[in-house]
Amino acid sequence: MEESVLAFFRMLGSLLKTIVQLIIIERIGYGVGWVVSKAVTFGRFPSSEVTESERGKVSYIGLASIALVLLGIAVFNGM
C-alpha cells in the first residue's frame, strides 16, 4: 500500500514539474520571441490578434533566439 501511494505522489510531482516547466518556457519563449519578431519584421509580426498557431511560432522563435545567444556566448568565451 505504501509503495502505491509513494508511486502516485512521485507521478503527481513529475506532472506538476512538467506543467511548471512548460508554463515557464511558454512565457519566457513568447516574451523573447515577441520582441525579436517585432524587431526583425519591423512590427509586422506578430499581429494584434494572436492565434494559437502564431503563439507557438513566436515561442519557438524566442527559444531559438535564446539558444543562439547562449551559443554565441559560449563561442566567444572559448576564444
VMD Tcl script that builds the backbone (N, CA, C; Angstrom):
set m [mol new atoms 237]
animate dup $m
set s [atomselect $m all]
$s set {name element resname resid chain x y z} {
  {N N MET 1 A 0.821 -1.190 0.000}
  {CA C MET 1 A 0.000 0.000 0.000}
  {C C MET 1 A 0.874 1.265 0.000}
  {N N GLU 2 A 1.895 1.236 0.820}
  {CA C GLU 2 A 2.773 2.405 0.925}
  {C C GLU 2 A 3.512 2.668 -0.390}
  {N N GLU 3 A 3.860 1.601 -1.081}
  {CA C GLU 3 A 4.563 1.754 -2.356}
  {C C GLU 3 A 3.665 2.387 -3.418}
  {N N SER 4 A 2.397 2.037 -3.436}
  {CA C SER 4 A 1.492 2.603 -4.438}
  {C C SER 4 A 1.225 4.081 -4.158}
  {N N VAL 5 A 1.126 4.461 -2.900}
  {CA C VAL 5 A 0.936 5.869 -2.550}
  {C C VAL 5 A 2.179 6.667 -2.918}
  {N N LEU 6 A 3.338 6.093 -2.641}
  {CA C LEU 6 A 4.595 6.752 -2.983}
  {C C LEU 6 A 4.724 6.919 -4.504}
  {N N ALA 7 A 4.331 5.902 -5.267}
  {CA C ALA 7 A 4.370 5.986 -6.725}
  {C C ALA 7 A 3.397 7.048 -7.238}
  {N N PHE 8 A 2.232 7.134 -6.622}
  {CA C PHE 8 A 1.245 8.137 -7.016}
  {C C PHE 8 A 1.790 9.546 -6.799}
  {N N PHE 9 A 2.375 9.798 -5.629}
  {CA C PHE 9 A 2.914 11.128 -5.349}
  {C C PHE 9 A 4.119 11.444 -6.226}
  {N N ARG 10 A 4.909 10.442 -6.568}
  {CA C ARG 10 A 6.029 10.646 -7.490}
  {C C ARG 10 A 5.517 11.041 -8.869}
  {N N MET 11 A 4.444 10.379 -9.322}
  {CA C MET 11 A 3.842 10.705 -10.614}
  {C C MET 11 A 3.230 12.100 -10.589}
  {N N LEU 12 A 2.564 12.445 -9.492}
  {CA C LEU 12 A 1.955 13.763 -9.354}
  {C C LEU 12 A 3.026 14.853 -9.347}
  {N N GLY 13 A 4.118 14.613 -8.653}
  {CA C GLY 13 A 5.229 15.576 -8.632}
  {C C GLY 13 A 5.837 15.753 -10.005}
  {N N SER 14 A 5.989 14.671 -10.742}
  {CA C SER 14 A 6.531 14.746 -12.096}
  {C C SER 14 A 5.600 15.520 -13.020}
  {N N LEU 15 A 4.313 15.308 -12.878}
  {CA C LEU 15 A 3.335 16.028 -13.684}
  {C C LEU 15 A 3.372 17.525 -13.388}
  {N N LEU 16 A 3.412 17.883 -12.117}
  {CA C LEU 16 A 3.472 19.299 -11.739}
  {C C LEU 16 A 4.768 19.949 -12.234}
  {N N LYS 17 A 5.866 19.222 -12.147}
  {CA C LYS 17 A 7.152 19.733 -12.634}
  {C C LYS 17 A 7.086 20.016 -14.134}
  {N N THR 18 A 6.505 19.097 -14.887}
  {CA C THR 18 A 6.380 19.270 -16.333}
  {C C THR 18 A 5.483 20.461 -16.666}
  {N N ILE 19 A 4.374 20.602 -15.965}
  {CA C ILE 19 A 3.457 21.714 -16.215}
  {C C ILE 19 A 4.130 23.043 -15.924}
  {N N VAL 20 A 4.855 23.132 -14.815}
  {CA C VAL 20 A 5.547 24.370 -14.461}
  {C C VAL 20 A 6.617 24.702 -15.494}
  {N N GLN 21 A 7.365 23.687 -15.924}
  {CA C GLN 21 A 8.392 23.923 -16.938}
  {C C GLN 21 A 7.777 24.417 -18.238}
  {N N LEU 22 A 6.679 23.837 -18.660}
  {CA C LEU 22 A 6.034 24.271 -19.896}
  {C C LEU 22 A 5.507 25.689 -19.786}
  {N N ILE 23 A 4.958 26.038 -18.638}
  {CA C ILE 23 A 4.447 27.397 -18.447}
  {C C ILE 23 A 5.595 28.402 -18.483}
  {N N ILE 24 A 6.693 28.086 -17.814}
  {CA C ILE 24 A 7.838 28.991 -17.793}
  {C C ILE 24 A 8.432 29.133 -19.190}
  {N N ILE 25 A 8.583 28.023 -19.890}
  {CA C ILE 25 A 9.124 28.086 -21.249}
  {C C ILE 25 A 8.195 28.878 -22.157}
  {N N GLU 26 A 6.904 28.669 -22.019}
  {CA C GLU 26 A 5.937 29.395 -22.852}
  {C C GLU 26 A 6.021 30.896 -22.597}
  {N N ARG 27 A 6.060 31.289 -21.350}
  {CA C ARG 27 A 6.090 32.723 -21.026}
  {C C ARG 27 A 7.397 33.377 -21.453}
  {N N ILE 28 A 8.506 32.762 -21.105}
  {CA C ILE 28 A 9.807 33.345 -21.456}
  {C C ILE 28 A 10.017 33.285 -22.961}
  {N N GLY 29 A 9.706 32.141 -23.563}
  {CA C GLY 29 A 9.872 31.991 -25.005}
  {C C GLY 29 A 9.004 32.951 -25.782}
  {N N TYR 30 A 7.756 33.135 -25.363}
  {CA C TYR 30 A 6.870 34.048 -26.070}
  {C C TYR 30 A 7.329 35.490 -25.900}
  {N N GLY 31 A 7.735 35.849 -24.700}
  {CA C GLY 31 A 8.186 37.226 -24.458}
  {C C GLY 31 A 9.401 37.594 -25.291}
  {N N VAL 32 A 10.385 36.730 -25.296}
  {CA C VAL 32 A 11.596 36.989 -26.076}
  {C C VAL 32 A 11.276 36.919 -27.567}
  {N N GLY 33 A 10.480 35.934 -27.962}
  {CA C GLY 33 A 10.110 35.790 -29.372}
  {C C GLY 33 A 9.318 36.961 -29.886}
  {N N TRP 34 A 8.461 37.520 -29.047}
  {CA C TRP 34 A 7.669 38.686 -29.455}
  {C C TRP 34 A 8.586 39.869 -29.744}
  {N N VAL 35 A 9.541 40.115 -28.861}
  {CA C VAL 35 A 10.473 41.231 -29.057}
  {C C VAL 35 A 11.322 41.008 -30.302}
  {N N VAL 36 A 11.857 39.818 -30.458}
  {CA C VAL 36 A 12.706 39.518 -31.629}
  {C C VAL 36 A 11.892 39.617 -32.910}
  {N N SER 37 A 10.687 39.061 -32.914}
  {CA C SER 37 A 9.845 39.111 -34.111}
  {C C SER 37 A 9.483 40.535 -34.493}
  {N N LYS 38 A 9.114 41.343 -33.509}
  {CA C LYS 38 A 8.784 42.741 -33.792}
  {C C LYS 38 A 9.991 43.495 -34.328}
  {N N ALA 39 A 11.177 43.223 -33.788}
  {CA C ALA 39 A 12.381 43.928 -34.226}
  {C C ALA 39 A 12.794 43.499 -35.637}
  {N N VAL 40 A 12.746 42.214 -35.920}
  {CA C VAL 40 A 13.203 41.710 -37.218}
  {C C VAL 40 A 12.224 42.063 -38.330}
  {N N THR 41 A 10.933 42.017 -38.045}
  {CA C THR 41 A 9.934 42.286 -39.090}
  {C C THR 41 A 9.436 43.722 -39.066}
  {N N PHE 42 A 10.091 44.583 -38.314}
  {CA C PHE 42 A 9.716 45.990 -38.207}
  {C C PHE 42 A 8.267 46.180 -37.781}
  {N N GLY 43 A 7.803 45.336 -36.843}
  {CA C GLY 43 A 6.484 45.487 -36.263}
  {C C GLY 43 A 5.348 44.816 -36.996}
  {N N ARG 44 A 5.628 44.036 -38.030}
  {CA C ARG 44 A 4.555 43.412 -38.802}
  {C C ARG 44 A 4.105 42.077 -38.216}
  {N N PHE 45 A 4.983 41.373 -37.539}
  {CA C PHE 45 A 4.665 40.055 -36.971}
  {C C PHE 45 A 5.064 40.049 -35.513}
  {N N PRO 46 A 4.348 39.577 -34.609}
  {CA C PRO 46 A 3.009 39.004 -34.655}
  {C C PRO 46 A 1.939 40.078 -34.699}
  {N N SER 47 A 0.822 39.706 -35.260}
  {CA C SER 47 A -0.274 40.664 -35.408}
  {C C SER 47 A -0.946 40.910 -34.061}
  {N N SER 48 A -1.860 41.848 -34.028}
  {CA C SER 48 A -2.533 42.176 -32.773}
  {C C SER 48 A -3.492 41.066 -32.337}
  {N N GLU 49 A -4.033 40.313 -33.294}
  {CA C GLU 49 A -4.897 39.177 -32.986}
  {C C GLU 49 A -4.061 37.907 -33.062}
  {N N VAL 50 A -3.635 37.411 -31.923}
  {CA C VAL 50 A -2.721 36.271 -31.873}
  {C C VAL 50 A -3.514 34.975 -31.835}
  {N N THR 51 A -3.246 34.091 -32.798}
  {CA C THR 51 A -3.853 32.767 -32.800}
  {C C THR 51 A -2.930 31.814 -32.043}
  {N N GLU 52 A -3.437 30.635 -31.758}
  {CA C GLU 52 A -2.640 29.640 -31.025}
  {C C GLU 52 A -1.442 29.187 -31.862}
  {N N SER 53 A -1.630 29.046 -33.163}
  {CA C SER 53 A -0.539 28.662 -34.052}
  {C C SER 53 A 0.548 29.736 -34.075}
  {N N GLU 54 A 0.121 30.983 -34.164}
  {CA C GLU 54 A 1.060 32.094 -34.187}
  {C C GLU 54 A 1.803 32.201 -32.859}
  {N N ARG 55 A 1.113 31.944 -31.769}
  {CA C ARG 55 A 1.733 31.988 -30.450}
  {C C ARG 55 A 2.822 30.918 -30.335}
  {N N GLY 56 A 2.574 29.749 -30.878}
  {CA C GLY 56 A 3.578 28.686 -30.873}
  {C C GLY 56 A 4.803 29.066 -31.685}
  {N N LYS 57 A 4.573 29.656 -32.849}
  {CA C LYS 57 A 5.689 30.079 -33.690}
  {C C LYS 57 A 6.547 31.129 -32.990}
  {N N VAL 58 A 5.898 32.082 -32.345}
  {CA C VAL 58 A 6.630 33.138 -31.641}
  {C C VAL 58 A 7.413 32.556 -30.471}
  {N N SER 59 A 6.845 31.569 -29.775}
  {CA C SER 59 A 7.557 30.926 -28.676}
  {C C SER 59 A 8.794 30.192 -29.185}
  {N N TYR 60 A 8.668 29.515 -30.320}
  {CA C TYR 60 A 9.823 28.814 -30.893}
  {C C TYR 60 A 10.893 29.804 -31.353}
  {N N ILE 61 A 10.482 30.933 -31.890}
  {CA C ILE 61 A 11.448 31.970 -32.278}
  {C C ILE 61 A 12.196 32.462 -31.042}
  {N N GLY 62 A 11.493 32.646 -29.949}
  {CA C GLY 62 A 12.118 33.085 -28.706}
  {C C GLY 62 A 13.088 32.067 -28.164}
  {N N LEU 63 A 12.693 30.794 -28.158}
  {CA C LEU 63 A 13.590 29.753 -27.662}
  {C C LEU 63 A 14.818 29.607 -28.550}
  {N N ALA 64 A 14.635 29.721 -29.867}
  {CA C ALA 64 A 15.776 29.652 -30.781}
  {C C ALA 64 A 16.699 30.849 -30.572}
  {N N SER 65 A 16.130 32.023 -30.324}
  {CA C SER 65 A 16.936 33.222 -30.082}
  {C C SER 65 A 17.764 33.071 -28.808}
  {N N ILE 66 A 17.144 32.551 -27.765}
  {CA C ILE 66 A 17.862 32.333 -26.512}
  {C C ILE 66 A 18.997 31.331 -26.721}
  {N N ALA 67 A 18.716 30.245 -27.463}
  {CA C ALA 67 A 19.745 29.235 -27.725}
  {C C ALA 67 A 20.901 29.829 -28.528}
  {N N LEU 68 A 20.593 30.660 -29.523}
  {CA C LEU 68 A 21.658 31.276 -30.320}
  {C C LEU 68 A 22.503 32.243 -29.503}
  {N N VAL 69 A 21.875 32.991 -28.623}
  {CA C VAL 69 A 22.624 33.911 -27.767}
  {C C VAL 69 A 23.539 33.126 -26.830}
  {N N LEU 70 A 23.021 32.060 -26.230}
  {CA C LEU 70 A 23.849 31.244 -25.350}
  {C C LEU 70 A 24.986 30.578 -26.110}
  {N N LEU 71 A 24.726 30.136 -27.340}
  {CA C LEU 71 A 25.774 29.550 -28.173}
  {C C LEU 71 A 26.828 30.596 -28.517}
  {N N GLY 72 A 26.405 31.809 -28.828}
  {CA C GLY 72 A 27.342 32.890 -29.119}
  {C C GLY 72 A 28.208 33.218 -27.917}
  {N N ILE 73 A 27.623 33.226 -26.739}
  {CA C ILE 73 A 28.388 33.493 -25.530}
  {C C ILE 73 A 29.413 32.389 -25.299}
  {N N ALA 74 A 29.002 31.140 -25.515}
  {CA C ALA 74 A 29.922 30.010 -25.330}
  {C C ALA 74 A 31.087 30.076 -26.308}
  {N N VAL 75 A 30.812 30.411 -27.562}
  {CA C VAL 75 A 31.869 30.513 -28.562}
  {C C VAL 75 A 32.801 31.665 -28.242}
  {N N PHE 76 A 32.249 32.798 -27.854}
  {CA C PHE 76 A 33.054 33.962 -27.529}
  {C C PHE 76 A 33.956 33.692 -26.318}
  {N N ASN 77 A 33.443 33.014 -25.319}
  {CA C ASN 77 A 34.236 32.703 -24.135}
  {C C ASN 77 A 35.288 31.641 -24.403}
  {N N GLY 78 A 35.102 30.850 -25.451}
  {CA C GLY 78 A 36.075 29.815 -25.801}
  {C C GLY 78 A 37.260 30.338 -26.565}
  {N N MET 79 A 37.220 31.581 -27.014}
  {CA C MET 79 A 38.314 32.142 -27.822}
  {C C MET 79 A 39.478 32.543 -26.980}
}
mol reanalyze $m
mol bondsrecalc $m
mol representation Tube
mol addrep $m
